[in-house]
Amino acid sequence: MDTKYDTIGIDYGRLRQPDARIAAMIHGALGSARTVLNIGAGTGSYEPLDRAVTALEPSMEMIRQRPAAAAPVVQGTAEDLPFADRCFDAATAILTVHHWTDRQRGLREMRRVTLGPLVILTFDHLHRDFWLADYIPELVALDEGKMPRMGDFEAWLGPVEIITVPVPHDCTDGFLGAYWRRPAAYLDPRVRAAISCFWALGDASGAWERLARDIASGAWAARHADLLARDSHDLGYRLVVARG
């Protein structure tokens, strides 16, 4: 069982709060489903409160951070779901597929236990419009090695709908792209500690020093003046929906 989040997830409950605008897209894609399996559930972000949710999460640290009122949780992995065939109306996988050891098997397991829609929030690694890669170009190679291709979802699940998920400028969920208009946030080690790719990259102190200098001098703001005028931005996040 992959338990990397026993370390990475120490402060997730505080820093990874669901963003209401993204939640509305996810919950809308669930349609009329009444029973929902949330795979890679973490601390419970984006679990709808008006449906019967079962959470599945491999990390005990993440499970400990789930609120007392959160959905019941089972410790386990996507690749070997401990549920009977077609026992849920819908299933979600929110920014988790890239962590699975066997993505194809996990998605097919997701399909096996679900009657209706599969709703997957992921990232299109071919999208190139995030300034942070100018400071840390290794992010691009990291995504290429971990992220499923958009075409993989159709190959493994059949027809899918791919929906662009714009990231609001004041996004409350601290995933990698959340601070695209708030560059100083990336200088906070507590913020970086809740973003898994920074653990994979290791020491990037030189990049943070350069970013700090550019923020202080005004160079970052001058270079990205167009971003400062936007309320939301397409960073490559995608909602993949397989209707079932």
LUMKE-22148 format. One record per residue: residue in one letter; chain; x, y, z of N, C-alpha, C in turn. Coordinates in steps of 0.001 Angstrom, whole numbers, plus 500000, padded with zeros to 6 digits. Example, Ala and Ser with C-alpha at 12.3 -4.5 7.8 and 13.67 -1.06 7.14 Angstrom:
2
("a", "A", (513190, 494310, 507800), (512300, 495500, 507800), (513200, 496700, 507800)),
("s", "A", (512850, 497750, 507080), (513670, 498940, 507140), (512900, 500030, 507870)),
//
This chain:
244
("m", "A", (500847, 498804, 500000), (500000, 500000, 500000), (500881, 501245, 500000)),
("d", "A", (500625, 502197, 499097), (501405, 503423, 498989), (500997, 504375, 500113)),
("t", "A", (501936, 504661, 501013), (501616, 505498, 502168), (502454, 506772, 502185)),
("k", "A", (502874, 507274, 501018), (503684, 508488, 500987), (502989, 509656, 501670)),
("y", "A", (501659, 509646, 501646), (500932, 510760, 502242), (500914, 510705, 503768)),
("d", "A", (501440, 509634, 504366), (501640, 509645, 505809), (502636, 510734, 506185)),
("t", "A", (503506, 511101, 505240), (504455, 512196, 505453), (503982, 513470, 504779)),
("i", "A", (503628, 513385, 503495), (503241, 514573, 502731), (501988, 515211, 503297)),
("g", "A", (501086, 514416, 503807), (499754, 514906, 504155), (499600, 515485, 505543)),
("i", "A", (500703, 515775, 506218), (500626, 516172, 507617), (499740, 517392, 507834)),
("d", "A", (499748, 518373, 506921), (498976, 519604, 507119), (497887, 519774, 506055)),
("y", "A", (497476, 518673, 505422), (496490, 518771, 504345), (495152, 519313, 504828)),
("g", "A", (494744, 518906, 506006), (493438, 519313, 506485), (493276, 520825, 506553)),
("r", "A", (494369, 521554, 506769), (494305, 523010, 506865), (494512, 523677, 505520)),
("l", "A", (495452, 523167, 504724), (495869, 523852, 503503), (495099, 523417, 502260)),
("r", "A", (494448, 522285, 502300), (493758, 521782, 501112), (492251, 521796, 501333)),
("q", "A", (491723, 523006, 501468), (490290, 523181, 501635), (489611, 523213, 500262)),
("p", "A", (488485, 522541, 500099), (487841, 522510, 498776), (487420, 523903, 498332)),
("d", "A", (487609, 524181, 497052), (487142, 525438, 496479), (485704, 525242, 496000)),
("a", "A", (484814, 526139, 496401), (483387, 525964, 496124), (483085, 525940, 494636)),
("r", "A", (483839, 526698, 493843), (483571, 526758, 492404), (483976, 525462, 491707)),
("i", "A", (485081, 524892, 492135), (485493, 523599, 491585), (484562, 522502, 492087)),
("a", "A", (484166, 522600, 493346), (483235, 521612, 493905), (481926, 521582, 493124)),
("a", "A", (481444, 522750, 492707), (480181, 522802, 491959), (480291, 522045, 490639)),
("m", "A", (481440, 522128, 489985), (481642, 521396, 488736), (481658, 519887, 488985)),
("i", "A", (482354, 519481, 490036), (482451, 518057, 490358), (481078, 517497, 490725)),
("h", "A", (480381, 518201, 491597), (479080, 517703, 492063), (478048, 517712, 490938)),
("g", "A", (478137, 518705, 490039), (477235, 518732, 488898), (477429, 517540, 487986)),
("a", "A", (478681, 517112, 487832), (478968, 515966, 486962), (478458, 514654, 487538)),
("l", "A", (478178, 514617, 488830), (477663, 513395, 489449), (476204, 513141, 489090)),
("g", "A", (475531, 514154, 488542), (474149, 513973, 488134), (473256, 513610, 489300)),
("s", "A", (472411, 512622, 489100), (471435, 512229, 490122), (471934, 511113, 491029)),
("a", "A", (473206, 510785, 490960), (473747, 509682, 491768), (473490, 509918, 493245)),
("r", "A", (473083, 508884, 493927), (472829, 508975, 495367), (473967, 508366, 496182)),
("t", "A", (474584, 507329, 495671), (475703, 506707, 496392), (476978, 506967, 495603)),
("v", "A", (478008, 507439, 496305), (479245, 507876, 495645), (480442, 507280, 496370)),
("l", "A", (481365, 506702, 495604), (482653, 506255, 496129), (483696, 507313, 495797)),
("n", "A", (484403, 507791, 496810), (485472, 508776, 496609), (486808, 508086, 496806)),
("i", "A", (487534, 507885, 495710), (488786, 507118, 495731), (489964, 508068, 495897)),
("g", "A", (490899, 507700, 496773), (491996, 508603, 497093), (491460, 509822, 497808)),
("a", "A", (490615, 509582, 498804), (489743, 510609, 499365), (490461, 511636, 500217)),
("g", "A", (491649, 511320, 500703), (492365, 512270, 501531), (491558, 512675, 502751)),
("t", "A", (491519, 513981, 503004), (490833, 514489, 504194), (489357, 514800, 503941)),
("g", "A", (488868, 514467, 502748), (487440, 514596, 502475), (487032, 515756, 501601)),
("s", "A", (487984, 516440, 500991), (487646, 517552, 500105), (486756, 517084, 498961)),
("y", "A", (485769, 517887, 498634), (484885, 517693, 497484), (483915, 516533, 497642)),
("e", "A", (483790, 515989, 498830), (482768, 514965, 499039), (481412, 515650, 499235)),
("p", "A", (480430, 515350, 498400), (479127, 516019, 498523), (478427, 515647, 499827)),
("l", "A", (477783, 516631, 500423), (477105, 516413, 501699), (475686, 515909, 501530)),
("d", "A", (475160, 515975, 500304), (473761, 515608, 500077), (473627, 514220, 499451)),
("r", "A", (474682, 513420, 499541), (474648, 512061, 498987), (475328, 511118, 499968)),
("a", "A", (475108, 509832, 499788), (475740, 508827, 500641), (477118, 508520, 500079)),
("v", "A", (478157, 508989, 500751), (479528, 508860, 500269), (480273, 507816, 501078)),
("t", "A", (481036, 506989, 500376), (482010, 506101, 500995), (483387, 506538, 500511)),
("a", "A", (484310, 506749, 501422), (485651, 507195, 501062), (486627, 506031, 501118)),
("l", "A", (487607, 506071, 500214), (488680, 505081, 500220), (490003, 505840, 500185)),
("e", "A", (490910, 505537, 501114), (492158, 506275, 501255), (493261, 505352, 501790)),
("p", "A", (494443, 505337, 501157), (495504, 504455, 501639), (496264, 504959, 502859)),
("s", "A", (496319, 506276, 503053), (497182, 506854, 504087), (496450, 507025, 505412)),
("m", "A", (496992, 506437, 506475), (496385, 506598, 507785), (496503, 508030, 508279)),
("e", "A", (497568, 508742, 507906), (497709, 510142, 508304), (496578, 510983, 507733)),
("m", "A", (496228, 510736, 506479), (495120, 511463, 505867), (493795, 511090, 506521)),
("i", "A", (493626, 509824, 506813), (492398, 509365, 507456), (492230, 510039, 508816)),
("r", "A", (493315, 510187, 509557), (493243, 510831, 510878), (492775, 512276, 510777)),
("q", "A", (493049, 512933, 509652), (492694, 514340, 509507), (491273, 514558, 508993)),
("r", "A", (490576, 513487, 508667), (489204, 513640, 508205), (488332, 514147, 509353)),
("p", "A", (487476, 515147, 509086), (486597, 515666, 510146), (485697, 514571, 510698)),
("a", "A", (485273, 514763, 511936), (484427, 513764, 512598), (483140, 513516, 511821)),
("a", "A", (482637, 514551, 511131), (481381, 514412, 510391), (481584, 513939, 508955)),
("a", "A", (482819, 513638, 508578), (483091, 513212, 507204), (482495, 511838, 506928)),
("a", "A", (482452, 511507, 505645), (481917, 510208, 505229), (482749, 509072, 505810)),
("p", "A", (482142, 507897, 506008), (482906, 506738, 506484), (484017, 506397, 505486)),
("v", "A", (485157, 505959, 506011), (486334, 505742, 505172), (486854, 504323, 505347)),
("v", "A", (487306, 503747, 504242), (487939, 502438, 504212), (489386, 502646, 503792)),
("q", "A", (490323, 502028, 504487), (491717, 502129, 504071), (491972, 501103, 502971)),
("g", "A", (492442, 501600, 501814), (492687, 500708, 500689), (493172, 501480, 499489)),
("t", "A", (493405, 500770, 498395), (493957, 501379, 497196), (493024, 501200, 496002)),
("a", "A", (493181, 502091, 495028), (492336, 502071, 493838), (492510, 500798, 493026)),
("e", "A", (493697, 500240, 493042), (493979, 499084, 492196), (493311, 497798, 492675)),
("d", "A", (492804, 497803, 493896), (492178, 496589, 494451), (491020, 497012, 495353)),
("l", "A", (489965, 497513, 494733), (488848, 498056, 495501), (488099, 496943, 496232)),
("p", "A", (487887, 497099, 497531), (487225, 496038, 498317), (485706, 496160, 498292)),
("f", "A", (485143, 496264, 497085), (483708, 496447, 496931), (483199, 495538, 495825)),
("a", "A", (481914, 495211, 495903), (481292, 494353, 494896), (481073, 495119, 493596)),
("d", "A", (480840, 494388, 492523), (480571, 494994, 491224), (479328, 495885, 491285)),
("r", "A", (479433, 497052, 490644), (478294, 497936, 490397), (477500, 498262, 491669)),
("c", "A", (478216, 498517, 492755), (477516, 498772, 494019), (477399, 500255, 494349)),
("f", "A", (477993, 501146, 493512), (477857, 502593, 493700), (477227, 503212, 492460)),
("d", "A", (476468, 504280, 492677), (475893, 505005, 491543), (476952, 505781, 490776)),
("a", "A", (477949, 506307, 491484), (478985, 507140, 490860), (480261, 507018, 491680)),
("a", "A", (481358, 507489, 491100), (482634, 507490, 491817), (483435, 508725, 491415)),
("t", "A", (484225, 509212, 492354), (485103, 510352, 492097), (486551, 509976, 492402)),
("a", "A", (487455, 510673, 491720), (488895, 510547, 491985), (489476, 511940, 491760)),
("i", "A", (489781, 512637, 492833), (490126, 514052, 492771), (491632, 514240, 492965)),
("l", "A", (492311, 514614, 491894), (493760, 514863, 491921), (494502, 513717, 492605)),
("t", "A", (494190, 512509, 492172), (494786, 511331, 492795), (495306, 510300, 491797)),
("v", "A", (494769, 510263, 490580), (495104, 509183, 489642), (496608, 509106, 489379)),
("h", "A", (497280, 510253, 489350), (498716, 510252, 489057), (499541, 509609, 490174)),
("h", "A", (498939, 509380, 491340), (499649, 508723, 492435), (499466, 507209, 492423)),
("w", "A", (498567, 506707, 491605), (498291, 505276, 491609), (499448, 504522, 490960)),
("t", "A", (499743, 503347, 491462), (500850, 502557, 490922), (500489, 501925, 489578)),
("d", "A", (499213, 501637, 489354), (498748, 501069, 488083), (497465, 501817, 487707)),
("r", "A", (497607, 502860, 486903), (496472, 503734, 486600), (495381, 503000, 485826)),
("q", "A", (495780, 502187, 484863), (494794, 501462, 484068), (493974, 500519, 484950)),
("r", "A", (494657, 499775, 485798), (493935, 498851, 486680), (493023, 499608, 487638)),
("g", "A", (493522, 500733, 488194), (492712, 501504, 489118), (491451, 502049, 488473)),
("l", "A", (491573, 502562, 487254), (490404, 503105, 486555), (489423, 502001, 486178)),
("r", "A", (489925, 500861, 485806), (489016, 499757, 485484), (488332, 499220, 486731)),
("e", "A", (489021, 499246, 487863), (488380, 498900, 489125), (487283, 499920, 489464)),
("m", "A", (487593, 501179, 489225), (486619, 502246, 489451), (485360, 502005, 488623)),
("r", "A", (485549, 501606, 487363), (484417, 501308, 486486), (483668, 500069, 486964)),
("r", "A", (484405, 499070, 487447), (483779, 497812, 487862), (482767, 498022, 488976)),
("v", "A", (483068, 498889, 489922), (482209, 499008, 491099), (481127, 500078, 490941)),
("t", "A", (481086, 500722, 489764), (480220, 501889, 489596), (479234, 501701, 488455)),
("l", "A", (477969, 501996, 488710), (476928, 501916, 487691), (476959, 503111, 486733)),
("g", "A", (477131, 504293, 487283), (476973, 505520, 486509), (478271, 506286, 486329)),
("p", "A", (478236, 507612, 486491), (479377, 508437, 486107), (480615, 508254, 486979)),
("l", "A", (481754, 508272, 486310), (483051, 508394, 486964), (483502, 509835, 486749)),
("v", "A", (483884, 510514, 487815), (484256, 511926, 487743), (485685, 512057, 488270)),
("i", "A", (486592, 512434, 487387), (488020, 512417, 487697), (488598, 513804, 487470)),
("l", "A", (489128, 514406, 488519), (489843, 515672, 488364), (491322, 515360, 488209)),
("t", "A", (491893, 515814, 487102), (493282, 515497, 486794), (493924, 516680, 486078)),
("f", "A", (495087, 516451, 485495), (495856, 517512, 484859), (496344, 517032, 483498)),
("d", "A", (496194, 517879, 482488), (496689, 517569, 481151), (498147, 517997, 481066)),
("h", "A", (499051, 517035, 481086), (500478, 517359, 481150), (500983, 518045, 479884)),
("l", "A", (500195, 518021, 478799), (500607, 518696, 477566), (500296, 520196, 477600)),
("h", "A", (499523, 520622, 478575), (499195, 522044, 478699), (500431, 522789, 479220)),
("r", "A", (500790, 523862, 478558), (501998, 524610, 478919), (501646, 526080, 479135)),
("d", "A", (501178, 526408, 480315), (500857, 527811, 480573), (500896, 528096, 482065)),
("f", "A", (501982, 527690, 482694), (502142, 527964, 484118), (503548, 528504, 484346)),
("w", "A", (503612, 529728, 484794), (504886, 530421, 484933), (505850, 529750, 485898)),
("l", "A", (505339, 528940, 486829), (506239, 528334, 487810), (507271, 527421, 487145)),
("a", "A", (506927, 526869, 485978), (507876, 526022, 485261), (509079, 526815, 484750)),
("d", "A", (508957, 528145, 484647), (510116, 528960, 484281), (511169, 528936, 485384)),
("y", "A", (510712, 528761, 486609), (511623, 528700, 487749), (512053, 527266, 488057)),
("i", "A", (511125, 526335, 487834), (511410, 524922, 488116), (511024, 524109, 486884)),
("p", "A", (511878, 524074, 485857), (511510, 523345, 484633), (511328, 521851, 484857)),
("e", "A", (511871, 521328, 485961), (511699, 519905, 486245), (510242, 519516, 486455)),
("l", "A", (509391, 520504, 486722), (507965, 520207, 486886), (507376, 519572, 485637)),
("v", "A", (507838, 520020, 484471), (507305, 519501, 483214), (507630, 518018, 483076)),
("a", "A", (508891, 517656, 483317), (509295, 516254, 483206), (508590, 515394, 484253)),
("l", "A", (508392, 515951, 485434), (507711, 515208, 486493), (506283, 514881, 486091)),
("d", "A", (505581, 515868, 485528), (504205, 515636, 485087), (504151, 514628, 483951)),
("e", "A", (505101, 514704, 483026), (505107, 513781, 481902), (505274, 512341, 482367)),
("g", "A", (505984, 512156, 483459), (506212, 510810, 483956), (505079, 510262, 484801)),
("k", "A", (504231, 511141, 485354), (503209, 510702, 486308), (501785, 510810, 485791)),
("m", "A", (501514, 511839, 484990), (500134, 512124, 484620), (499649, 511235, 483470)),
("p", "A", (498447, 510662, 483588), (497882, 509943, 482439), (497657, 510901, 481276)),
("r", "A", (497786, 510405, 480056), (497431, 511194, 478877), (495913, 511289, 478807)),
("m", "A", (495428, 512378, 478230), (493983, 512510, 478106), (493396, 511348, 477302)),
("g", "A", (494121, 510887, 476301), (493640, 509767, 475496), (493581, 508458, 476252)),
("d", "A", (494366, 508336, 477329), (494348, 507106, 478118), (492973, 506856, 478738)),
("f", "A", (492313, 507922, 479144), (491031, 507750, 479822), (490003, 507101, 478890)),
("e", "A", (489969, 507534, 477641), (489026, 506930, 476695), (489439, 505508, 476357)),
("a", "A", (490749, 505272, 476251), (491222, 503923, 475943), (490846, 502942, 477054)),
("w", "A", (490854, 503395, 478288), (490608, 502506, 479419), (489152, 502475, 479870)),
("l", "A", (488409, 503567, 479591), (487048, 503668, 480126), (485973, 503752, 479058)),
("g", "A", (486351, 503921, 477791), (485364, 504188, 476761), (485142, 505687, 476629)),
("p", "A", (484066, 506111, 475975), (483841, 507539, 475714), (483850, 508369, 477001)),
("v", "A", (484560, 509496, 476946), (484620, 510406, 478089), (484382, 511832, 477615)),
("e", "A", (483933, 512668, 478522), (483841, 514103, 478292), (484965, 514763, 479081)),
("i", "A", (485711, 515652, 478421), (486821, 516340, 479084), (486461, 517820, 479207)),
("i", "A", (486414, 518298, 480436), (485931, 519647, 480747), (487064, 520458, 481358)),
("t", "A", (487308, 521645, 480838), (488317, 522536, 481401), (487856, 523052, 482764)),
("v", "A", (488757, 523013, 483724), (488477, 523507, 485074), (489337, 524745, 485324)),
("p", "A", (488783, 525949, 485139), (489567, 527156, 485414), (489877, 527255, 486910)),
("v", "A", (491061, 527741, 487221), (491451, 527899, 488620), (491196, 529352, 489036)),
("p", "A", (490338, 529592, 490030), (490068, 530965, 490467), (491314, 531616, 491053)),
("h", "A", (491393, 532931, 490968), (492578, 533638, 491463), (492719, 533526, 492975)),
("d", "A", (491618, 533269, 493668), (491643, 533136, 495117), (491272, 531716, 495541)),
("c", "A", (491693, 530745, 494759), (491366, 529341, 495017), (491719, 528961, 496456)),
("t", "A", (490794, 528299, 497129), (491011, 527924, 498525), (491679, 526562, 498682)),
("d", "A", (491821, 525833, 497592), (492446, 524515, 497632), (493908, 524675, 497215)),
("g", "A", (494827, 524302, 498108), (496239, 524592, 497864), (496966, 523588, 497005)),
("f", "A", (496389, 523156, 495883), (497127, 522285, 494962), (498155, 523112, 494186)),
("l", "A", (498933, 522476, 493338), (500095, 523123, 492727), (499766, 524446, 492062)),
("g", "A", (498713, 524486, 491244), (498420, 525692, 490482), (497564, 526718, 491195)),
("a", "A", (497188, 526444, 492443), (496203, 527285, 493126), (496674, 528725, 493312)),
("y", "A", (497987, 528929, 493398), (498512, 530257, 493743), (499079, 530986, 492526)),
("w", "A", (498510, 530712, 491350), (499062, 531263, 490116), (499091, 532784, 490114)),
("r", "A", (498191, 533453, 490869), (498196, 534914, 490939), (498733, 535425, 492283)),
("r", "A", (499230, 534488, 493098), (499765, 534825, 494425), (501154, 534200, 494571)),
("p", "A", (502129, 534652, 493807), (503424, 533963, 493737), (504142, 533847, 495072)),
("a", "A", (503944, 534810, 495961), (504643, 534763, 497246), (504257, 533540, 498064)),
("a", "A", (503080, 532973, 497799), (502650, 531796, 498555), (503624, 530637, 498373)),
("y", "A", (504214, 530520, 497177), (505133, 529410, 496932), (506417, 529530, 497744)),
("l", "A", (506677, 530684, 498302), (507865, 530864, 499135), (507662, 530335, 500547)),
("d", "A", (506431, 530022, 500908), (506102, 529528, 502244), (506310, 528011, 502286)),
("p", "A", (507248, 527521, 503069), (507492, 526068, 503107), (506292, 525269, 503577)),
("r", "A", (505406, 525882, 504357), (504195, 525163, 504798), (503258, 524926, 503627)),
("v", "A", (503160, 525910, 502731), (502352, 525742, 501528), (502947, 524658, 500638)),
("r", "A", (504249, 524709, 500438), (504905, 523714, 499573), (504790, 522307, 500153)),
("a", "A", (504755, 522205, 501481), (504688, 520888, 502113), (503388, 520165, 501817)),
("a", "A", (502343, 520899, 501410), (501056, 520280, 501094), (500874, 520057, 499594)),
("i", "A", (501974, 520166, 498829), (501934, 519967, 497379), (502910, 518844, 497053)),
("s", "A", (502397, 517725, 496588), (503193, 516498, 496510), (504398, 516604, 495586)),
("c", "A", (504283, 517368, 494490), (505389, 517391, 493523), (506654, 517984, 494129)),
("f", "A", (506528, 518878, 495097), (507714, 519474, 495690), (508488, 518468, 496532)),
("w", "A", (507776, 517487, 497080), (508464, 516408, 497788), (509239, 515535, 496806)),
("a", "A", (508677, 515342, 495632), (509343, 514520, 494625), (510563, 515223, 494035)),
("l", "A", (510512, 516551, 493927), (511607, 517307, 493312), (512793, 517497, 494236)),
("g", "A", (512572, 517499, 495520), (513671, 517717, 496450), (514046, 519192, 496552)),
("d", "A", (515304, 519460, 496789), (515780, 520825, 497053), (515631, 521706, 495815)),
("a", "A", (514880, 522789, 495964), (514729, 523768, 494882), (514994, 525169, 495433)),
("s", "A", (515915, 525260, 496378), (516160, 526530, 497058), (516580, 527626, 496092)),
("g", "A", (517344, 527277, 495056), (517758, 528278, 494082), (516573, 528896, 493359)),
("a", "A", (515597, 528080, 493035), (514395, 528576, 492352), (513614, 529527, 493255)),
("w", "A", (513494, 529171, 494525), (512741, 530028, 495441), (513464, 531350, 495680)),
("e", "A", (514781, 531319, 495720), (515546, 532561, 495875), (515345, 533470, 494662)),
("r", "A", (515358, 532884, 493477), (515144, 533678, 492270), (513733, 534262, 492244)),
("l", "A", (512733, 533443, 492615), (511362, 533935, 492642), (511217, 535068, 493661)),
("a", "A", (511820, 534913, 494821), (511738, 535960, 495840), (512335, 537266, 495329)),
("r", "A", (513457, 537173, 494627), (514076, 538386, 494071), (513166, 539036, 493037)),
("d", "A", (512549, 538222, 492188), (511686, 538767, 491138), (510428, 539408, 491716)),
("i", "A", (509903, 538827, 492789), (508734, 539433, 493439), (509125, 540768, 494068)),
("a", "A", (510247, 540774, 494782), (510678, 541991, 495476), (511013, 543128, 494510)),
("s", "A", (511590, 542794, 493372), (512001, 543825, 492405), (510853, 544300, 491520)),
("g", "A", (509753, 543560, 491519), (508643, 543870, 490628), (508740, 543199, 489277)),
("a", "A", (509810, 542412, 489062), (510012, 541765, 487762), (508917, 540733, 487485)),
("w", "A", (508500, 540002, 488533), (507451, 539007, 488307), (506160, 539693, 487876)),
("a", "A", (505773, 540742, 488567), (504524, 541433, 488246), (504574, 542053, 486853)),
("a", "A", (505723, 542578, 486472), (505844, 543173, 485139), (505742, 542104, 484059)),
("r", "A", (506345, 540956, 484324), (506358, 539873, 483336), (504982, 539247, 483182)),
("h", "A", (504191, 539268, 484246), (502899, 538570, 484242), (501748, 539526, 484508)),
("a", "A", (501850, 540720, 483993), (500800, 541724, 484202), (499456, 541249, 483694)),
("d", "A", (499447, 540449, 482624), (498182, 539965, 482087), (497468, 539059, 483073)),
("l", "A", (498218, 538265, 483846), (497608, 537370, 484828), (496936, 538153, 485950)),
("l", "A", (497536, 539267, 486322), (497016, 540041, 487442), (495653, 540658, 487135)),
("a", "A", (495287, 540684, 485864), (493988, 541237, 485465), (492915, 540156, 485337)),
("r", "A", (493289, 538885, 485551), (492345, 537784, 485356), (491765, 537317, 486679)),
("d", "A", (490513, 536893, 486617), (489864, 536314, 487791), (490068, 534810, 487870)),
("s", "A", (490298, 534175, 486734), (490562, 532740, 486700), (491497, 532453, 485532)),
("h", "A", (492064, 531242, 485535), (493082, 530935, 484527), (493051, 529433, 484237)),
("d", "A", (493221, 529083, 482964), (493321, 527680, 482571), (494767, 527237, 482720)),
("l", "A", (495014, 526395, 483707), (496355, 525877, 483981), (496530, 524444, 483520)),
("g", "A", (495481, 523880, 482924), (495577, 522495, 482452), (494789, 521495, 483278)),
("y", "A", (494095, 521966, 484313), (493280, 521047, 485106), (492029, 520665, 484319)),
("r", "A", (491701, 519388, 484354), (490599, 518859, 483547), (489722, 517934, 484385)),
("l", "A", (488433, 518026, 484138), (487468, 517092, 484703), (487151, 516077, 483615)),
("v", "A", (487472, 514824, 483880), (487191, 513740, 482941), (485961, 512996, 483457)),
("v", "A", (484929, 512929, 482627), (483672, 512313, 483055), (483345, 511159, 482113)),
("a", "A", (483261, 509959, 482657), (482812, 508779, 481924), (481400, 508464, 482406)),
("r", "A", (480437, 508585, 481513), (479037, 508571, 481935), (478546, 507192, 482382)),
("g", "A", (479101, 506144, 481874), (478656, 504823, 482302), (477453, 504350, 481518)),
//
